[in-house]
Amino acid sequence: MKHIKKVDFIKYSSINKKFQDIYEFSKTDKLGQGSYGMVYRAIHRATGIARAVKIIHKASVKQKERLTNELRTVELLDHPHVIRVFETYEDNDYIYVVMEICKGGDIFDKVLELGNFDEQGALLIFIQIIRSVVYYQSLNIVHRDLKPENFLFQKNNDLNTLYIIDFGLARIFQPGLLQQWTKAGTAYYVAPEVLEGTYDNKCDLWSIGVILYVLLCGYPPFYGETEQEILYSIQKGKYDFDGPEWRNVSLQVKELISQLLKPSQYRLGLEQILKHDWLSQYVQQGEVILTKANIERWQTYHQIKQIGLLYLATQLDQCEIINIKNGFLFMNKSQSGILTKQEIEDLIKYKYQDLEYYQFIAICLEPDVYKIEKYLMLMFQFLSQNGRITNESLKALDINLECNLDFKLFISLF
């Protein structure tokens, strides 16, 4: 079967469709204010699934390139700690970005609520941050605006549901090459080399060092009365661990922060961060859930069923597949965000292929999940035109397959 990328599923799911035909929503049902527009609760008409939709008035967007950049980047990414965008729709006046509902607020909200985190809480949050950074930087993407407000918790009072958001300032980088980029980011978290205008992907690692500092004490290492004073403080690079909040914080994590808040050429790299003693204390929940039986079962599925399940894997809220999410993170020992064939062979003694997150989900999905009627309907609606799955309806996915299935025949494949 032709390899269908996650981004192709996202793009095809909304092509030639109107948002209002697929979803219903009320402007009184607000979830919050996002970058570029208000976020509302929307209900998928065919299935009743609740989602968040950010509605962006195109005429009011001043930085159109930044918006386009964010949408393209988030559609491309596929990781347990990256916000899931399900579809984007566009008409003459608006862009509609459909995504997971996040109810837990951002890291900044939590710091304001708690004052600061203990070391275990900070470790749980930081491991999710660093995994997301390792993943997107493996695709040669640099975020350039990492800060507590750009990390959301999907669930309230569950620190294990962190998502990175807002890739509007992201850029593609070439490993080992310094770029002449514009200054970008947010004052407290921006790396000193960014202020000079010549920098690389290591600017993100400075920013996560600042975030880790804030998690543990509740205030930033560099500060001032004005933005200019903050930036001057960053360029001087002087900070301390003298406050009372630091009394019971281990030397290990202070050392890690110190190694991140260094000039770029001396700053720890991603592999060094992952191997740091402080991170080695973290124990990932989960178990090996991908088995030889899973893979062999998958290989017996009809091609239409495989395509349907791959699409469904891009559409599920992660709270519905906690065991699969944890299984993926548990098996992905390299923490790269892609389960390699070597990792699979080492764990289950079976030769297979590299698996992206959505592919892993699809193979591990059990019938008690995908046979739920709303999900069968979601898959059918995606694959069909005018109530039937045909060779013509599959062409947009670049699949050449002779078939003519109504909904009844489609569900018989499952």
WOKASUL-V944910 format. One record per residue. OMEGA is omega in degrees with one decimal (* if undefined). Layout:
omega=OMEGA
omega=OMEGA
This chain:
omega=177.1
omega=178.1
omega=178.1
omega=-178.6
omega=178.3
omega=-178.4
omega=178.7
omega=175.8
omega=-178.3
omega=-177.3
omega=-175.7
omega=-174.4
omega=-178.4
omega=-176.0
omega=179.4
omega=178.9
omega=177.0
omega=-179.7
omega=-175.8
omega=177.3
omega=-175.6
omega=-176.1
omega=168.0
omega=178.6
omega=176.4
omega=-179.9
omega=174.6
omega=-176.8
omega=-176.4
omega=174.2
omega=179.5
omega=179.4
omega=175.9
omega=172.9
omega=178.8
omega=-176.8
omega=178.8
omega=179.1
omega=-178.2
omega=169.6
omega=178.7
omega=-179.4
omega=176.7
omega=-170.6
omega=-174.2
omega=-171.4
omega=-176.0
omega=-179.3
omega=179.1
omega=179.6
omega=174.0
omega=174.2
omega=173.2
omega=-177.9
omega=-173.1
omega=176.5
omega=-171.1
omega=-177.3
omega=-177.0
omega=-179.4
omega=-178.3
omega=-178.4
omega=-174.9
omega=179.6
omega=179.6
omega=179.0
omega=179.6
omega=-179.8
omega=-179.2
omega=-177.0
omega=-179.6
omega=-176.5
omega=-176.3
omega=175.8
omega=-178.1
omega=-170.6
omega=-176.8
omega=-173.2
omega=179.8
omega=-177.5
omega=173.5
omega=-178.9
omega=-178.7
omega=171.0
omega=-175.6
omega=-176.2
omega=166.9
omega=177.9
omega=179.6
omega=170.0
omega=-175.0
omega=-171.5
omega=-169.5
omega=166.5
omega=-178.2
omega=-179.1
omega=-175.6
omega=-174.5
omega=178.3
omega=173.7
omega=176.1
omega=-174.0
omega=-169.6
omega=-177.0
omega=-179.2
omega=-178.8
omega=-179.6
omega=176.6
omega=-177.6
omega=178.0
omega=177.1
omega=-178.2
omega=-172.4
omega=-172.9
omega=173.7
omega=179.8
omega=168.1
omega=-173.0
omega=-179.7
omega=177.2
omega=178.6
omega=179.2
omega=179.9
omega=179.4
omega=-175.0
omega=-179.5
omega=177.9
omega=176.8
omega=-174.2
omega=177.6
omega=179.1
omega=-179.9
omega=177.3
omega=-177.2
omega=-173.9
omega=176.8
omega=174.2
omega=176.1
omega=179.1
omega=174.8
omega=172.6
omega=-172.2
omega=176.2
omega=176.9
omega=178.8
omega=179.9
omega=-176.3
omega=-178.7
omega=-179.7
omega=172.6
omega=-178.1
omega=170.8
omega=180.0
omega=-176.8
omega=177.1
omega=177.5
omega=174.5
omega=-175.9
omega=-176.1
omega=-176.0
omega=-172.5
omega=176.2
omega=168.4
omega=-179.3
omega=169.4
omega=176.7
omega=-176.6
omega=-179.9
omega=-176.3
omega=176.6
omega=171.2
omega=178.4
omega=174.1
omega=-175.8
omega=176.8
omega=-177.3
omega=175.9
omega=-176.8
omega=171.9
omega=-177.9
omega=173.7
omega=174.6
omega=-178.3
omega=176.2
omega=-176.8
omega=-166.1
omega=-173.1
omega=-168.1
omega=-174.0
omega=-179.1
omega=-177.0
omega=-178.6
omega=177.2
omega=-179.8
omega=177.8
omega=176.8
omega=177.3
omega=-173.0
omega=179.8
omega=-174.9
omega=-179.8
omega=176.8
omega=178.0
omega=-175.9
omega=170.2
omega=-175.4
omega=179.4
omega=173.0
omega=177.1
omega=179.6
omega=179.5
omega=176.7
omega=-179.3
omega=179.5
omega=-171.7
omega=-177.7
omega=176.5
omega=178.7
omega=-175.2
omega=180.0
omega=-178.7
omega=-175.0
omega=179.0
omega=-179.3
omega=-179.8
omega=177.4
omega=179.1
omega=178.6
omega=177.7
omega=-177.8
omega=176.7
omega=178.5
omega=178.0
omega=-179.3
omega=175.7
omega=174.6
omega=-178.8
omega=177.8
omega=-179.0
omega=175.3
omega=-170.3
omega=-176.1
omega=-179.4
omega=-179.7
omega=-174.5
omega=-173.6
omega=-175.8
omega=179.1
omega=-173.6
omega=175.4
omega=-179.0
omega=-176.7
omega=174.6
omega=178.1
omega=179.0
omega=178.8
omega=-179.1
omega=-179.6
omega=175.4
omega=-179.2
omega=178.6
omega=172.5
omega=-170.1
omega=-175.2
omega=-179.9
omega=-175.5
omega=175.8
omega=172.0
omega=-176.2
omega=-178.8
omega=178.8
omega=177.9
omega=-178.4
omega=-178.1
omega=-176.5
omega=-176.9
omega=-177.0
omega=-179.8
omega=-177.9
omega=177.0
omega=-174.7
omega=177.4
omega=-178.8
omega=173.2
omega=175.0
omega=-179.6
omega=177.6
omega=-178.3
omega=173.0
omega=-177.4
omega=174.6
omega=179.5
omega=176.3
omega=-175.7
omega=-179.4
omega=174.8
omega=179.4
omega=-177.1
omega=177.3
omega=-176.4
omega=171.9
omega=-177.3
omega=178.4
omega=178.6
omega=178.8
omega=-179.6
omega=179.3
omega=-178.4
omega=176.0
omega=176.2
omega=-180.0
omega=-179.4
omega=177.2
omega=-169.9
omega=-175.6
omega=168.5
omega=-176.0
omega=177.2
omega=179.2
omega=-176.0
omega=-176.5
omega=-176.8
omega=178.0
omega=177.2
omega=-179.7
omega=177.3
omega=178.5
omega=-179.5
omega=179.6
omega=-176.9
omega=-176.8
omega=-173.9
omega=179.5
omega=-178.4
omega=-177.0
omega=-176.2
omega=173.5
omega=179.8
omega=-174.0
omega=178.6
omega=177.5
omega=177.7
omega=178.6
omega=-178.7
omega=-179.6
omega=-173.1
omega=-175.0
omega=176.3
omega=-178.5
omega=-179.1
omega=177.9
omega=-175.3
omega=171.3
omega=179.6
omega=168.3
omega=-173.1
omega=-177.5
omega=177.2
omega=177.3
omega=179.1
omega=-176.2
omega=-177.9
omega=-176.2
omega=-178.6
omega=179.1
omega=-178.4
omega=-178.7
omega=174.0
omega=-170.7
omega=177.2
omega=173.3
omega=-170.1
omega=-178.1
omega=179.8
omega=173.8
omega=179.3
omega=179.3
omega=179.2
omega=-178.3
omega=-179.7
omega=178.8
omega=-172.4
omega=-170.5
omega=168.1
omega=179.9
omega=173.3
omega=179.6
omega=172.4
omega=-176.9
omega=175.0
omega=-178.9
omega=-177.2
omega=-179.0
omega=-174.8
omega=-179.3
omega=176.3
omega=-179.8
omega=177.7
omega=178.8
omega=-175.6
omega=178.5
omega=177.9
omega=177.9
omega=-171.4
omega=166.5
omega=-175.1
omega=-178.2
omega=179.4
omega=179.3
omega=-176.3
omega=176.6
omega=177.5
omega=-174.8
omega=*
